[in-house]
Amino acid sequence: MCHWHTHEDEFCMCSRASWCCAAAREQLLTAGMCAGFAAGAEQGHQLINRSDRPARYLEVSNRDAADTAHYSDPE
């Protein structure tokens, strides 16, 4: 789901190919590539697997208790 956070930074590292959708722009993330999303940036993002194999990724965030997530469709 396309979303953004008010207080929680996100960092993703892919071990298999997947697509990162940030707002209306898509970027292919291949093995070893990383993406970061700053808290408070009102730009929705999501990871999309467009392959026929399971995508694998590591996601790290600061897990801020004050965080609120907002969900929206990319434009």
Backbone as CSV, one residue per row, in Angstrom:
resi,resn,N_x,N_y,N_z,CA_x,CA_y,CA_z,C_x,C_y,C_z
1,MET,0.836,-1.177,0.000,0.000,0.000,0.000,0.883,1.244,0.000
2,CYS,0.517,2.178,-0.799,1.245,3.434,-0.879,0.979,4.222,0.409
3,HIS,2.062,4.634,1.096,1.906,5.288,2.388,3.088,6.206,2.686
4,TRP,2.948,7.028,3.724,4.034,7.830,4.272,3.815,7.971,5.767
5,HIS,4.888,8.278,6.493,4.832,8.343,7.953,5.133,9.746,8.463
6,THR,4.524,10.101,9.586,4.742,11.421,10.175,6.038,11.499,10.980
7,HIS,6.430,10.422,11.679,7.591,10.461,12.573,8.571,9.310,12.367
8,GLU,8.315,8.443,11.449,9.116,7.232,11.312,9.863,7.197,9.987
9,ASP,11.194,7.270,10.048,12.011,7.095,8.852,11.982,5.617,8.458
10,GLU,12.115,5.338,7.162,12.185,3.959,6.685,13.405,3.780,5.788
11,PHE,14.006,2.616,5.887,15.149,2.243,5.065,14.916,0.813,4.598
12,CYS,15.039,0.560,3.298,14.831,-0.777,2.744,16.047,-1.194,1.934
13,MET,16.441,-2.456,2.074,17.505,-3.028,1.254,16.971,-4.300,0.631
14,CYS,17.121,-4.425,-0.687,16.565,-5.559,-1.423,17.608,-6.645,-1.642
15,SER,17.167,-7.904,-1.523,18.049,-9.018,-1.868,17.582,-9.701,-3.150
16,ARG,16.403,-9.330,-3.615,15.893,-9.755,-4.915,15.195,-8.565,-5.550
17,ALA,15.027,-8.625,-6.840,14.456,-7.488,-7.564,13.023,-7.186,-7.132
18,SER,12.727,-5.928,-6.992,11.364,-5.451,-6.750,11.311,-4.004,-7.252
19,TRP,10.137,-3.456,-7.300,9.967,-2.072,-7.738,9.631,-1.217,-6.534
20,CYS,10.220,-0.045,-6.486,9.899,0.932,-5.463,9.087,2.025,-6.142
21,CYS,7.918,2.271,-5.635,7.075,3.322,-6.181,7.041,4.461,-5.172
22,ALA,7.571,5.602,-5.526,7.532,6.792,-4.690,6.743,7.838,-5.457
23,ALA,5.564,8.154,-4.944,4.610,9.025,-5.633,4.312,8.400,-6.991
24,ALA,4.473,9.136,-8.053,4.123,8.603,-9.376,5.336,8.018,-10.105
25,ARG,6.493,8.009,-9.475,7.724,7.553,-10.115,8.104,6.176,-9.598
26,GLU,8.426,5.267,-10.505,8.854,3.927,-10.115,10.339,3.762,-10.377
27,GLN,10.990,2.992,-9.520,12.418,2.726,-9.640,12.645,1.240,-9.358
28,LEU,13.340,0.554,-10.258,13.676,-0.849,-10.039,14.796,-0.941,-9.021
29,LEU,14.582,-1.717,-7.964,15.611,-1.999,-6.969,16.075,-3.431,-7.186
30,THR,17.347,-3.605,-7.477,17.898,-4.941,-7.664,18.670,-5.335,-6.403
31,ALA,19.152,-6.563,-6.376,19.834,-7.090,-5.195,20.937,-6.142,-4.724
32,GLY,20.901,-5.793,-3.443,21.904,-4.918,-2.850,21.563,-3.447,-2.890
33,MET,20.541,-3.057,-3.651,20.158,-1.640,-3.713,19.326,-1.270,-2.486
34,CYS,19.378,0.010,-2.131,18.677,0.513,-0.953,17.791,1.698,-1.324
35,ALA,16.780,1.927,-0.492,15.904,3.090,-0.641,15.610,3.630,0.751
36,GLY,15.515,4.930,0.876,15.193,5.552,2.147,14.044,6.531,1.994
37,PHE,13.237,6.620,3.032,12.066,7.497,3.021,12.045,8.265,4.336
38,ALA,12.144,9.579,4.251,12.211,10.427,5.441,10.842,10.622,6.066
39,ALA,10.819,10.648,7.375,9.584,10.932,8.104,9.088,12.326,7.764
40,GLY,7.789,12.470,7.665,7.190,13.773,7.428,7.117,14.203,5.977
41,ALA,7.792,13.493,5.090,7.722,13.822,3.660,6.403,13.278,3.122
42,GLU,5.514,14.149,2.747,4.172,13.739,2.318,4.202,13.184,0.905
43,GLN,5.042,12.188,0.715,5.197,11.527,-0.580,5.028,10.031,-0.342
44,GLY,3.920,9.482,-0.836,3.655,8.064,-0.630,4.688,7.184,-1.318
45,HIS,4.951,6.033,-0.709,5.889,5.072,-1.277,5.407,3.655,-0.949
46,GLN,5.865,2.708,-1.756,5.558,1.307,-1.514,6.534,0.444,-2.303
47,LEU,6.687,-0.801,-1.894,7.479,-1.772,-2.641,6.506,-2.684,-3.377
48,ILE,6.771,-2.925,-4.643,5.911,-3.747,-5.488,6.765,-4.837,-6.114
49,ASN,6.339,-6.081,-6.009,7.050,-7.184,-6.639,6.416,-7.455,-7.998
50,ARG,7.129,-7.162,-9.072,6.628,-7.388,-10.423,7.253,-8.637,-11.059
51,SER,7.940,-9.439,-10.263,8.563,-10.650,-10.787,7.688,-11.869,-10.499
52,ASP,8.111,-13.019,-11.016,7.380,-14.256,-10.753,7.996,-15.017,-9.577
53,ARG,8.960,-14.400,-8.891,9.590,-14.991,-7.717,9.314,-14.128,-6.494
54,PRO,9.361,-14.725,-5.314,9.164,-13.902,-4.111,10.258,-12.836,-3.997
55,ALA,9.877,-11.635,-3.661,10.839,-10.560,-3.408,11.254,-10.631,-1.946
56,ARG,12.513,-10.328,-1.694,13.003,-10.311,-0.319,13.650,-8.967,-0.052
57,TYR,13.379,-8.432,1.134,13.966,-7.150,1.499,14.054,-7.030,3.012
58,LEU,14.949,-6.180,3.443,15.107,-5.854,4.851,14.596,-4.438,5.024
59,GLU,13.722,-4.232,5.986,13.203,-2.892,6.253,13.564,-2.495,7.677
60,VAL,14.095,-1.286,7.826,14.498,-0.762,9.117,13.787,0.565,9.334
61,SER,13.275,0.765,10.539,12.650,2.043,10.877,12.937,2.347,12.340
62,ASN,12.615,3.561,12.760,12.895,3.947,14.134,11.750,3.649,15.101
63,ARG,10.634,3.157,14.611,9.496,2.735,15.442,9.090,3.781,16.480
64,ASP,8.869,4.992,16.031,8.488,6.096,16.892,7.035,5.931,17.352
65,ALA,6.805,5.983,18.641,5.459,5.800,19.197,4.490,6.896,18.759
66,ALA,5.005,8.069,18.400,4.151,9.182,17.962,3.795,9.096,16.478
67,ASP,4.307,8.091,15.788,4.112,7.991,14.340,2.668,7.730,13.956
68,THR,2.267,8.337,12.854,0.989,8.069,12.199,1.278,7.817,10.737
69,ALA,0.682,6.777,10.181,0.862,6.475,8.763,-0.344,6.986,7.986
70,HIS,-0.086,7.505,6.809,-1.133,7.982,5.912,-1.069,7.141,4.637
71,TYR,-2.197,6.663,4.189,-2.269,5.787,3.013,-2.953,6.520,1.872
72,SER,-2.317,6.436,0.690,-2.894,7.097,-0.485,-2.444,6.363,-1.723
73,ASP,-3.193,6.509,-2.789,-2.800,5.941,-4.071,-1.783,6.841,-4.726
74,PRO,-0.779,6.259,-5.424,0.140,7.130,-6.158,-0.594,7.838,-7.283
75,GLU,-0.211,9.043,-7.572,-0.873,9.842,-8.613,-0.414,9.406,-9.971
